[in-house]
Amino acid sequence: MGEQARELREQVRERYAEAAVRASAGAVASCCGGGCSSEMPDLTGGWYDEAERSSLPTEAVLASLGCGNPLAVAELRAGETVLDLGSGGGVDVLLSARRVGPGGKVYGLDMTEEMLALALANAEKAGAANVDFLKGHIEAIPLPANRVDVIISNCVINLSVDKPAVFAEMFRVLKPGGRLGISDVVAEDQLTAGERAERGEYTACIAGALSFAEYREGLAGAGFTGVEITPTHEAAENMHSAIVRATKPHEAVARRELPLVMNSADGGCCG
């Protein structure tokens, strides 16, 4: 990993560590910095209905930093195993745990010590016995291959400095037939990297966003099929919060997975 990538990853870690500390103290966490200000309420977790929010620990809701509601499209079923990439304060993990029931399992992956501590405390308050929080990067998921049925993520993949590694790792840990239900920020295809950067900081979930075409090509290149990217609302000019769906084919072969495990140690940005 280059020095610039290391610096970006550290900036992301610092931003979300600060957000966790604020939420733990009872203050609303700042969502993605300037790119998710109070003028853009949809990027602060507003896609959860009141019943869902009121049933969770207050600190979990205060730390909600997403750009959508991946659970609305993930179609979780009882008994499934779920992985939340960049699980933060644990909102999506706790809601997923209820949907998969006691026979299911939900993993939350985050790189930030402060967020993990907050998530563990929230899980204890919620009495969630079927969850497990892992420390690590989304470019090197600390789970074996073919482990989970569903991967969810809420406004996190745009923060990674090595998105091909993220896509490869998602493909690796999903079971054949497994699926993605992701909320993320995506740019219109005509925007250059420089134009995206003009619209918001990297840590603000804007500058690092992929275009629609780049997202589709990246997922397809990792082996996913049935890729669908549906914009939901504007995050910045010509940039959108979007729902991303894709599936790992049932006939996925081992040759695609072995090198991904070997390369996963290259690391990356966020969790």
C-alpha positions as CSV (number, residue, x, y, z in Angstrom):
1,M,0.0,0.0,0.0
2,G,1.4,3.4,-0.9
3,E,1.9,6.3,1.5
4,Q,-1.1,8.3,0.1
5,A,-3.4,5.3,0.7
6,R,-2.1,4.8,4.2
7,E,-2.8,8.5,4.9
8,L,-6.3,8.2,3.6
9,R,-7.0,5.1,5.6
10,E,-5.8,6.9,8.8
11,Q,-8.0,9.9,8.0
12,V,-11.0,7.6,7.7
13,R,-10.1,5.8,10.9
14,E,-9.8,9.1,12.8
15,R,-13.1,10.5,11.4
16,Y,-15.0,7.4,12.5
17,A,-13.2,7.1,15.9
18,E,-14.3,10.6,16.6
19,A,-17.9,9.8,15.5
20,A,-17.9,6.8,17.9
21,V,-16.7,8.9,20.8
22,R,-19.4,11.5,20.1
23,A,-22.1,8.8,20.0
24,S,-20.9,7.2,23.2
25,A,-21.2,10.6,24.9
26,G,-24.8,11.0,23.7
27,A,-24.1,13.3,20.8
28,V,-25.2,12.8,17.2
29,A,-22.2,11.6,15.2
30,S,-21.2,13.7,12.2
31,C,-22.0,11.6,9.2
32,C,-19.2,11.6,6.6
33,G,-18.2,15.1,7.4
34,G,-19.3,17.9,5.1
35,G,-20.7,15.5,2.6
36,C,-23.4,14.4,5.1
37,S,-24.3,17.6,6.9
38,S,-27.6,18.5,8.5
39,E,-28.6,19.9,5.2
40,M,-28.6,16.3,3.8
41,P,-30.6,14.4,6.3
42,D,-31.0,11.3,4.1
43,L,-27.4,10.5,4.6
44,T,-27.7,10.2,8.4
45,G,-29.6,7.0,8.6
46,G,-33.0,8.5,7.9
47,W,-34.1,5.6,5.8
48,Y,-34.9,3.5,8.9
49,D,-38.4,3.7,10.1
50,E,-39.2,5.0,13.6
51,A,-40.1,1.5,14.9
52,E,-36.7,0.2,13.9
53,R,-34.9,3.1,15.4
54,S,-36.8,3.3,18.6
55,S,-36.1,-0.4,19.3
56,L,-32.3,0.1,19.3
57,P,-30.0,1.4,21.9
58,T,-29.7,5.2,21.6
59,E,-26.0,5.1,21.1
60,A,-26.4,2.8,18.1
61,V,-28.8,5.2,16.5
62,L,-26.6,8.2,17.2
63,A,-23.7,6.5,15.5
64,S,-25.7,5.7,12.4
65,L,-23.6,7.1,9.5
66,G,-25.0,5.4,6.4
67,C,-26.5,6.6,3.2
68,G,-29.4,4.2,3.0
69,N,-30.9,1.1,4.5
70,P,-29.3,-2.1,3.1
71,L,-31.7,-4.3,5.0
72,A,-34.5,-3.0,2.9
73,V,-33.1,-4.8,-0.1
74,A,-31.1,-7.7,1.5
75,E,-34.2,-9.8,2.1
76,L,-32.7,-11.6,5.1
77,R,-34.2,-14.9,6.0
78,A,-34.3,-16.9,9.2
79,G,-31.2,-19.0,9.8
80,E,-28.9,-17.1,7.4
81,T,-25.4,-15.9,8.1
82,V,-24.8,-12.2,7.4
83,L,-21.7,-10.0,7.2
84,D,-21.9,-6.2,7.6
85,L,-18.9,-4.5,6.2
86,G,-18.0,-1.3,8.2
87,S,-20.5,-2.1,10.9
88,G,-19.9,1.1,13.0
89,G,-22.1,1.3,16.0
90,G,-24.0,-1.8,15.1
91,V,-27.3,-0.6,13.8
92,D,-27.5,-2.9,10.8
93,V,-26.0,-5.8,12.7
94,L,-28.6,-5.6,15.5
95,L,-31.5,-5.3,13.0
96,S,-30.1,-8.2,10.9
97,A,-29.8,-10.3,14.0
98,R,-33.5,-10.0,14.6
99,R,-34.4,-10.9,11.1
100,V,-32.2,-14.0,10.9
101,G,-33.3,-15.2,14.3
102,P,-31.6,-17.3,16.9
103,G,-30.7,-19.9,14.3
104,G,-28.8,-17.3,12.2
105,K,-25.6,-15.4,12.7
106,V,-24.4,-11.8,12.0
107,Y,-20.8,-10.6,11.8
108,G,-19.9,-7.0,12.0
109,L,-16.5,-6.0,10.6
110,D,-14.9,-2.7,11.5
111,M,-11.3,-1.4,11.7
112,T,-12.0,1.3,14.4
113,E,-11.4,0.3,18.0
114,E,-13.8,2.9,19.2
115,M,-16.6,1.8,16.9
116,L,-16.1,-1.8,17.9
117,A,-16.3,-1.0,21.6
118,L,-19.5,1.0,21.0
119,A,-21.0,-1.8,18.9
120,L,-20.2,-4.4,21.6
121,A,-21.8,-2.3,24.3
122,N,-24.9,-1.8,22.0
123,A,-25.2,-5.5,21.4
124,E,-25.1,-6.2,25.1
125,K,-27.8,-3.6,25.8
126,A,-29.9,-5.1,23.0
127,G,-29.4,-8.6,24.3
128,A,-28.2,-9.8,20.9
129,A,-26.7,-13.3,21.4
130,N,-26.3,-14.2,17.7
131,V,-23.8,-11.4,16.7
132,D,-20.0,-11.3,16.6
133,F,-17.9,-8.2,15.9
134,L,-14.6,-8.5,14.2
135,K,-11.7,-6.1,13.9
136,G,-10.2,-5.9,10.4
137,H,-10.2,-4.2,7.0
138,I,-12.9,-4.8,4.4
139,E,-10.1,-5.5,1.9
140,A,-8.9,-8.5,4.0
141,I,-12.0,-10.0,5.6
142,P,-11.0,-12.2,8.6
143,L,-13.4,-15.0,7.7
144,P,-13.0,-18.3,5.7
145,A,-14.2,-18.7,2.1
146,N,-17.8,-19.6,1.5
147,R,-18.8,-18.5,5.0
148,V,-21.8,-16.1,4.7
149,D,-25.1,-16.0,2.8
150,V,-25.5,-12.3,2.6
151,I,-23.2,-9.2,2.7
152,I,-24.6,-5.9,3.6
153,S,-22.8,-2.5,3.9
154,N,-23.9,1.1,4.4
155,C,-21.9,3.9,2.8
156,V,-18.5,2.2,3.4
157,I,-17.1,0.8,0.2
158,N,-16.7,4.3,-1.2
159,L,-14.1,4.9,1.6
160,S,-11.8,2.0,0.5
161,V,-8.6,2.9,-1.4
162,D,-8.5,-0.7,-2.9
163,K,-12.0,-1.4,-4.1
164,P,-11.0,-4.4,-6.3
165,A,-9.7,-6.1,-3.2
166,V,-13.0,-5.4,-1.5
167,F,-15.0,-6.9,-4.3
168,A,-12.7,-9.9,-4.4
169,E,-13.0,-10.5,-0.7
170,M,-16.8,-10.2,-0.8
171,F,-16.8,-12.9,-3.5
172,R,-14.5,-15.1,-1.5
173,V,-16.4,-15.2,1.7
174,L,-19.9,-15.5,0.2
175,K,-21.3,-19.0,-0.3
176,P,-22.1,-20.0,-3.8
177,G,-25.5,-18.4,-4.4
178,G,-24.9,-15.8,-1.8
179,R,-25.9,-12.2,-2.4
180,L,-25.0,-8.5,-1.8
181,G,-27.4,-5.9,-0.5
182,I,-25.4,-2.7,-0.3
183,S,-26.1,1.0,0.1
184,D,-23.3,3.2,-1.2
185,V,-22.5,6.5,-2.9
186,V,-22.1,6.2,-6.7
187,A,-21.1,8.9,-9.3
188,E,-22.6,9.5,-12.7
189,D,-20.3,8.1,-15.4
190,Q,-19.3,11.4,-16.9
191,L,-17.7,12.7,-13.7
192,T,-13.9,12.5,-13.6
193,A,-12.1,11.6,-10.3
194,G,-11.2,15.3,-10.0
195,E,-14.8,16.4,-10.4
196,R,-15.8,13.9,-7.7
197,A,-13.1,15.3,-5.4
198,E,-14.5,18.8,-6.0
199,R,-17.8,17.7,-4.6
200,G,-16.6,16.5,-1.2
201,E,-13.7,15.0,0.8
202,Y,-12.6,11.4,0.6
203,T,-13.7,10.9,4.3
204,A,-17.0,12.6,3.4
205,C,-17.9,9.5,1.3
206,I,-17.7,11.5,-1.9
207,A,-14.3,11.8,-3.5
208,G,-13.7,8.0,-3.4
209,A,-17.0,7.0,-4.9
210,L,-16.9,4.8,-8.0
211,S,-19.0,5.6,-11.1
212,F,-21.9,3.4,-12.0
213,A,-19.9,1.8,-14.8
214,E,-16.8,1.3,-12.5
215,Y,-19.0,-0.3,-9.9
216,R,-20.6,-2.7,-12.4
217,E,-17.3,-3.6,-14.0
218,G,-15.6,-4.1,-10.6
219,L,-18.3,-6.5,-9.3
220,A,-18.4,-8.4,-12.6
221,G,-14.6,-8.7,-12.7
222,A,-14.7,-10.3,-9.3
223,G,-17.1,-12.9,-10.5
224,F,-20.5,-11.5,-9.5
225,T,-23.6,-11.8,-11.7
226,G,-27.0,-10.1,-11.7
227,V,-25.4,-6.7,-10.8
228,E,-28.0,-4.0,-10.3
229,I,-27.3,-0.4,-9.1
230,T,-30.4,1.7,-8.4
231,P,-30.0,5.4,-7.4
232,T,-32.3,6.4,-4.5
233,H,-31.5,10.1,-3.8
234,E,-28.8,12.7,-4.6
235,A,-25.7,12.8,-2.3
236,A,-24.0,15.6,-4.3
237,E,-24.3,17.1,-7.7
238,N,-24.4,14.2,-10.2
239,M,-23.7,11.7,-7.4
240,H,-26.2,9.5,-5.7
241,S,-26.9,7.2,-2.8
242,A,-27.7,3.9,-4.4
243,I,-28.7,0.4,-3.8
244,V,-26.3,-2.3,-5.1
245,R,-27.3,-5.9,-5.6
246,A,-25.4,-8.8,-7.0
247,T,-25.1,-12.6,-6.6
248,K,-22.2,-15.1,-6.4
249,P,-23.1,-17.8,-8.9
250,H,-23.8,-21.3,-7.6
251,E,-21.2,-22.7,-10.0
252,A,-18.4,-20.4,-8.7
253,V,-15.2,-22.4,-8.8
254,A,-12.3,-22.6,-6.4
255,R,-9.7,-21.3,-8.9
256,R,-11.2,-17.9,-8.5
257,E,-10.9,-18.0,-4.7
258,L,-7.4,-19.2,-4.0
259,P,-5.5,-16.2,-5.3
260,L,-8.0,-13.9,-3.6
261,V,-7.1,-15.4,-0.2
262,M,-3.4,-15.0,-1.0
263,N,-3.8,-11.3,-2.0
264,S,-6.1,-10.3,0.8
265,A,-3.2,-9.5,3.1
266,D,-2.5,-6.4,0.9
267,G,-4.9,-4.6,3.2
268,G,-6.8,-1.4,2.5
269,C,-8.8,1.4,3.9
270,C,-11.7,0.9,6.0
271,G,-14.1,-1.2,8.0
